[in-house]
């Protein structure tokens, strides 16, 4: 009996221990599952936060003396939220100047220099429409500028302190319904017109921003009594420097983006780069300099996918575009070309071994002597290869033939190639970068067959081919 009781007690202890272990395992597994779920949520939340990359405002940019330089026509931000009034309280209202803010709240200062005469536009786009941003614009005077602002000896040339009604700014996404008439063509045209109008409105909203200064606005100044969003532009002149004080009155608010531009009757031109082989636009590393304003950079985009760019009439520009596997483009032009051209579409030529560039509109006298009428066409290729001394190529000549005298055709085609090579060398391409060749007997037979085809014309006759034979043959200097 005693042994039976001992055995029973032992079994009870063993089963109890197993049950406790099972419970602890289930609890630990439930905790781990909860941790996994929470980690998934955290990861998801982190991804959502990381979708918007913010530019961190420098810690001292809330003082005028450390104002952030802006590039005209280029957006700065979106930024983190401005915090505090800085070490110095530059702007304070007094009885003499009631239209200044009472004091600074959460401030950031910006500055820029005017590149050419026009009207000043400033677009400030808030990340949170509930924030209350104020904007003051000052014209720089002298080295004591910051001190004079403190004493209100220098007053703003523009004031926008509107108390924005955020409910008016919330965009309600609704489908634009177009009344149908039953006529398919008319309905399609109406839908296209509606879409065009929407794009125009969106472009204008992007140009104006949430608040700021715009050349089509009517208000000269906005105080807290107003709920309008924009004040009228002021006239500015080349070389003048201006400061912008942007103050977020809302505590613990959000950031913004800001863009300064000078409005003139400019050309807003669509610019794109395309690959003729795939017949599609390509993304390029693009830089455009404005030569009339000491080579001011108006575009500096490593991943330019196409878009509208502003060019000032009469101004000269330099465009440089590059992409791996393609010839770089270096192009100088005057904006007045857009009086007739409505767009700037640049061809990106592949720099790959075996790529062939057929050239038409090349003219010869005495069968193989290059004429000056061919210079403009060939100079495009001179610039193309001049920027890539690592690319070797062959100039191959062609002639129109019926196959009567193959030896003569081979000789003339080779002499044509030598004549073009001479032009390239004369204009700066190293001689050892270029080889020459003429037509083969097979080429002559095919050309003769084509010549008897009355359906074909000679309008696009290719008299010269440029054939890439090696890439990386030389190191760039």
C-alpha positions in Angstrom: 0.0 0.0 0.0 2.8 2.3 0.9 4.6 1.6 -2.4 1.3 2.3 -4.3 0.9 5.7 -2.6 4.5 6.7 -3.4 4.0 5.7 -7.1 0.8 7.7 -7.3 2.4 10.7 -5.8 5.3 10.5 -8.2 2.9 10.3 -11.2 1.0 13.3 -9.9 4.1 15.4 -9.7 5.3 14.3 -13.2 2.0 15.1 -14.9 1.7 18.4 -13.0 5.2 19.4 -14.1 4.3 18.6 -17.8 1.1 20.7 -17.6 3.0 23.7 -16.2 5.6 23.3 -19.0 2.8 23.2 -21.6 1.2 26.3 -20.2 4.4 28.1 -20.1 5.2 27.1 -23.7 1.7 28.3 -24.8 2.2 31.6 -23.0 5.6 32.1 -24.4 4.4 31.2 -27.9 1.5 33.7 -27.6 4.0 36.4 -26.5 6.3 35.7 -29.3 3.5 35.8 -31.8 2.4 39.1 -30.3 6.0 40.4 -30.6 6.1 39.3 -34.3 2.8 41.1 -35.0 4.0 44.2 -33.2 7.3 44.1 -35.1 5.4 43.8 -38.3 3.3 46.8 -37.4 6.5 48.7 -36.4 8.1 47.8 -39.7 5.0 48.9 -41.6 4.9 52.2 -39.7 8.6 52.8 -40.2 8.1 52.3 -44.0 5.3 54.7 -44.1 7.4 57.3 -42.2 10.3 56.7 -44.5 8.3 57.3 -47.6 8.7 61.1 -47.2 12.4 62.1 -47.1 12.7 65.4 -45.2 15.5 67.9 -45.4 16.8 68.7 -41.9 16.8 72.4 -41.2 20.2 73.6 -39.9 20.0 74.2 -36.1 20.9 77.9 -36.5 18.8 78.7 -39.5 16.2 80.4 -37.3 18.5 83.5 -37.1 18.8 85.9 -40.0 22.6 85.8 -40.0 22.5 82.1 -40.8 19.8 82.2 -43.5 19.7 79.2 -45.8 20.7 80.1 -49.4 18.1 79.3 -52.0 18.6 78.6 -55.7 16.1 80.4 -57.8 13.7 78.1 -59.7 14.7 75.1 -57.6 12.6 73.7 -54.7 14.1 73.4 -51.3 12.6 70.7 -49.1 10.3 69.3 -47.9 11.9 70.2 -44.6 11.6 69.3 -41.0 9.5 71.6 -38.9 11.1 74.9 -37.8 11.7 75.0 -34.0 11.9 78.2 -31.9 12.9 81.7 -32.5 16.7 81.3 -32.4 19.2 83.1 -30.3 18.1 86.5 -31.5 14.6 87.8 -31.7 14.9 89.9 -34.9 11.3 90.6 -35.6 9.0 92.2 -33.0 6.1 94.5 -33.5 5.8 97.9 -32.0 3.2 100.7 -32.1 4.9 102.3 -35.1 4.6 99.0 -37.1 1.4 97.2 -36.3 1.6 94.9 -39.3 4.6 93.0 -38.1 4.1 89.8 -36.1 4.0 90.3 -32.3 7.1 88.1 -32.0 8.8 85.1 -33.6 7.5 81.6 -32.9 9.1 78.8 -35.0 11.2 80.5 -37.6 13.5 79.7 -40.5 15.3 82.3 -42.6 16.1 82.0 -46.3 18.1 84.3 -48.7 18.6 84.4 -52.4 20.0 86.7 -55.2 17.9 87.8 -58.2 19.5 86.5 -61.4 17.5 88.7 -63.8 14.8 91.4 -63.8 11.2 90.3 -63.3 8.5 89.8 -60.7 9.2 87.8 -57.5 7.1 84.6 -57.0 7.4 82.6 -53.7 5.6 79.3 -53.3 5.5 77.8 -49.8 3.8 74.4 -49.6 2.9 73.2 -46.1 3.1 69.5 -45.1 0.2 70.1 -42.7 -2.6 72.4 -43.9 -3.6 73.1 -40.3 -0.3 74.9 -39.6 -0.4 78.7 -39.7 2.6 80.0 -41.6 3.5 83.7 -41.8 5.9 85.1 -44.4 8.0 88.4 -44.4 10.2 89.4 -47.3 13.1 91.8 -46.7 15.5 93.5 -49.1 19.1 93.3 -48.1 20.7 96.6 -47.4 24.3 96.3 -46.0 26.5 94.4 -43.6 24.4 95.7 -40.7 21.3 94.3 -42.2 20.5 91.9 -39.3 21.0 94.6 -36.6 18.7 97.0 -38.5 16.0 94.4 -38.7 16.1 94.0 -34.9 15.6 97.7 -34.4 12.9 97.9 -37.2 15.1 100.2 -39.1 14.6 97.9 -42.1 11.0 96.9 -42.7 9.7 94.1 -44.9 8.9 94.9 -48.5 6.1 92.2 -48.4 4.0 90.8 -45.6 1.8 87.7 -45.7 0.4 86.8 -42.3 -3.0 85.4 -43.4 -4.9 83.3 -41.0 -5.6 80.4 -43.4 -8.9 78.5 -43.3 -7.5 75.0 -43.7 -11.0 73.7 -44.7 -10.7 75.7 -47.9 -7.4 74.0 -48.7 -8.4 70.4 -48.3 -8.7 68.8 -51.7 -11.7 66.6 -52.2 -10.9 64.1 -54.8 -14.0 63.8 -57.0 -14.3 62.4 -60.4 -14.9 65.1 -63.0 -18.1 64.1 -64.6 -18.4 65.1 -68.2 -21.9 65.2 -69.6 -22.4 62.7 -72.3 -24.0 63.6 -75.6 -24.2 60.2 -77.2 -21.6 61.2 -79.8 -18.5 59.1 -79.1 -16.1 61.5 -80.7 -17.6 64.6 -79.0 -17.6 62.9 -75.6 -14.0 61.8 -76.1 -13.0 65.4 -77.0 -14.8 66.7 -73.9 -13.0 64.3 -71.6 -9.7 65.2 -73.1 -10.4 68.9 -72.6 -11.5 68.3 -69.0 -8.2 66.3 -68.3 -6.2 69.1 -69.9 -7.9 71.7 -67.7 -7.2 69.6 -64.6 -3.5 69.3 -65.5 -3.4 73.1 -65.9 -5.0 73.7 -62.6 -2.7 71.3 -60.8 0.3 72.9 -62.4 -0.9 76.3 -61.3 -1.5 75.1 -57.7 2.0 73.6 -57.7 3.5 76.9 -58.9 1.6 78.9 -56.3 2.0 76.7 -53.3 -0.2 76.8 -50.2 0.8 80.3 -49.3 3.2 82.8 -50.8 3.6 85.5 -53.4 2.2 85.2 -56.9 2.2 87.5 -59.9 -1.5 87.1 -60.5 -2.6 87.7 -56.9 -4.4 91.0 -56.0 -3.6 91.6 -52.3 -0.6 93.9 -51.6 -0.4 92.7 -48.0 -2.3 90.1 -45.8 -2.8 90.4 -42.1 -4.4 88.0 -39.6 -7.8 89.4 -40.5 -7.5 87.8 -44.0 -8.0 84.2 -45.1 -6.5 84.7 -48.6 -3.4 82.8 -49.4 -1.2 84.9 -51.7 0.1 88.5 -52.0 1.0 90.2 -55.2 4.5 89.9 -56.6 7.0 92.8 -56.3 9.3 93.9 -59.0 12.9 92.8 -58.5 16.1 93.5 -60.4 19.2 91.5 -61.3 21.8 91.4 -58.5 19.4 92.3 -55.6 19.4 90.1 -52.5 16.3 89.3 -50.5 15.7 87.5 -47.2 12.6 85.5 -46.3 11.4 84.9 -42.8 9.0 82.0 -42.5 7.3 81.6 -39.2 5.1 78.7 -38.2 2.8 80.1 -35.5 1.4 76.6 -34.8 3.3 74.9 -31.9 4.8 71.5 -32.7 3.9 72.0 -36.4 5.1 70.3 -39.5 7.6 71.3 -42.2 7.3 72.8 -45.7 8.9 73.2 -49.1 9.8 76.5 -50.6 10.5 77.6 -54.2 11.6 81.1 -55.3 11.2 82.1 -59.0 11.4 85.2 -61.1 8.4 85.6 -63.4 9.1 86.9 -66.9 7.6 86.1 -70.2 9.7 83.0 -70.5 9.5 79.8 -72.6 8.2 76.8 -70.6 9.6 74.1 -72.7 9.1 70.3 -72.4 12.5 68.7 -72.3 13.1 64.9 -72.9 15.7 62.5 -73.9 14.9 59.4 -76.0 16.7 56.3 -77.3 15.9 55.8 -81.0 16.7 52.1 -80.8 13.9 51.4 -78.3 11.9 54.5 -79.3 11.3 55.4 -75.7 12.4 58.2 -73.3 15.3 57.5 -71.0 16.3 58.8 -67.6 19.5 60.9 -67.6 21.8 62.8 -65.3 21.1 66.4 -66.5 22.7 69.7 -65.8 21.8 73.0 -67.4 23.7 76.2 -66.9 22.4 79.8 -67.6 25.4 81.5 -69.1 24.0 85.1 -68.9 23.9 84.8 -65.1 27.5 83.6 -64.5 26.7 80.0 -65.3 23.8 79.7 -62.8 22.7 76.1 -62.4 19.0 76.0 -63.3 18.8 72.2 -63.5 20.9 69.7 -61.6 19.1 66.4 -61.6 20.8 63.0 -61.5 17.5 61.2 -62.5 15.8 63.5 -64.9 12.8 61.8 -66.5 11.6 64.7 -68.6 9.6 67.8 -67.7 9.1 71.5 -68.4 12.0 73.9 -67.9 11.9 77.7 -68.0 14.2 79.5 -70.4 14.5 83.3 -70.6 14.3 84.8 -74.0 17.7 85.9 -75.4 19.6 84.0 -72.8 22.3 81.5 -73.6 22.4 78.0 -72.0 24.7 75.0 -71.8 23.1 71.5 -71.5 25.0 68.5 -70.4 23.4 65.1 -70.2 24.9 61.7 -69.6 23.9 58.1 -69.0 25.9 54.9 -68.7 26.1 53.1 -72.1 25.3 56.3 -74.1 27.2 59.1 -75.6 27.1 62.2 -73.4 25.4 65.4 -74.8 27.1 68.8 -74.5 24.8 71.3 -76.2 25.0 75.2 -76.3 21.9 77.0 -77.4 20.0 80.3 -77.2 16.5 80.4 -75.8 15.2 82.3 -78.8 15.2 78.9 -80.7 12.0 78.2 -78.8 10.2 80.9 -80.7 9.7 78.2 -83.3 10.5 75.0 -81.5 7.8 74.0 -79.0 10.0 71.4 -77.3 13.5 70.2 -76.7 13.8 66.5 -77.5 17.4 65.2 -77.4 18.5 62.0 -79.0 20.6 59.7 -76.7 22.9 57.6 -78.9 24.2 54.3 -77.6 27.9 53.9 -77.1 28.0 50.1 -77.7 30.3 48.0 -79.8 28.6 47.2 -83.2 26.3 50.2 -83.1 25.9 51.8 -86.6 25.1 55.4 -87.2 24.0 56.0 -90.9 24.6 59.6 -92.1 22.6 61.2 -94.9 22.9 64.7 -96.2 26.7 64.3 -96.9 27.8 65.8 -100.2 30.9 65.2 -102.3 32.4 66.8 -105.4 34.5 64.9 -107.9 32.9 61.8 -106.3 34.8 61.8 -103.0 35.9 65.3 -102.0 33.8 66.4 -99.0 31.9 69.6 -99.6 31.3 72.4 -96.9 27.6 71.8 -97.0 28.2 68.6 -95.0 29.9 70.4 -92.1 26.9 71.1 -90.0 25.8 67.4 -90.1 29.2 66.0 -89.3 29.9 68.5 -86.5 27.1 66.8 -84.4 29.1 63.6 -84.6 32.4 65.4 -83.9 31.0 66.7 -80.6 29.6 63.2 -79.8 32.9 61.4 -80.3 35.1 64.3 -78.9 33.5 63.8 -75.5 34.3 60.1 -75.6 37.9 59.5 -76.5 37.5 55.9 -75.2 35.2 55.0 -78.1 36.9 53.8 -81.3 34.9 53.8 -84.6 35.2 53.0 -88.3 34.1 55.4 -91.0 32.6 53.4 -93.9 31.9 55.0 -97.3 29.1 54.1 -99.7 28.3 55.0 -103.3 25.3 54.5 -105.6 26.1 51.7 -108.0 24.7 49.4 -110.6 27.6 47.0 -110.2 29.2 47.8 -113.6 32.6 48.6 -112.2 33.0 47.1 -108.7 36.7 48.1 -108.3 35.9 51.8 -109.0 33.0 51.7 -106.5 35.3 50.2 -103.8 37.9 52.9 -104.4 35.5 55.8 -104.4 33.7 54.6 -101.2 37.0 54.2 -99.4 38.2 57.7 -100.5 34.9 59.1 -99.2 35.6 57.5 -95.8 39.1 59.0 -95.8 37.7 62.4 -96.6 35.3 62.3 -93.7 38.0 61.0 -91.4 40.2 63.9 -92.4 37.3 66.3 -91.4 37.0 64.6 -88.0 40.8 64.8 -87.3 40.9 68.4 -88.4 38.2 69.1 -85.8 40.0 67.6 -82.9 39.3 63.8 -82.9 42.6 61.8 -82.5 43.6 60.0 -85.7 44.2 56.7 -84.0 40.6 56.7 -82.7 39.3 56.3 -86.3 39.6 53.6 -89.0 38.3 53.7 -92.5 36.7 51.2 -94.9 34.9 51.0 -98.2 32.3 48.8 -99.7 32.8 45.1 -100.1 31.9 43.1 -103.2 28.8 41.8 -101.3 27.8 45.4 -100.4 28.1 46.4 -104.1 25.9 43.5 -105.2 23.2 44.4 -102.7 23.4 48.1 -103.6 23.1 47.3 -107.3 20.0 45.1 -106.6 18.4 48.0 -104.7 19.3 50.5 -107.4 17.1 48.6 -109.9 14.2 48.8 -107.5 12.1 51.7 -108.9 10.0 51.8 -105.8 12.9 53.1 -103.8 14.1 56.8 -103.9 17.4 58.4 -103.2 16.1 60.9 -100.7 17.6 59.1 -97.7 20.7 57.6 -99.4 23.4 56.8 -96.8 26.8 57.8 -98.1 28.6 57.4 -94.8 28.3 55.0 -91.8 30.0 55.4 -88.4 30.5 52.0 -86.8 31.6 51.7 -83.2 34.4 49.0 -83.0 35.5 49.3 -79.4 34.5 50.9 -76.1 37.1 51.6 -73.5 39.9 51.5 -76.0 41.5 54.5 -74.3 41.3 56.0 -70.8 39.7 59.4 -70.5 42.3 62.1 -70.0 
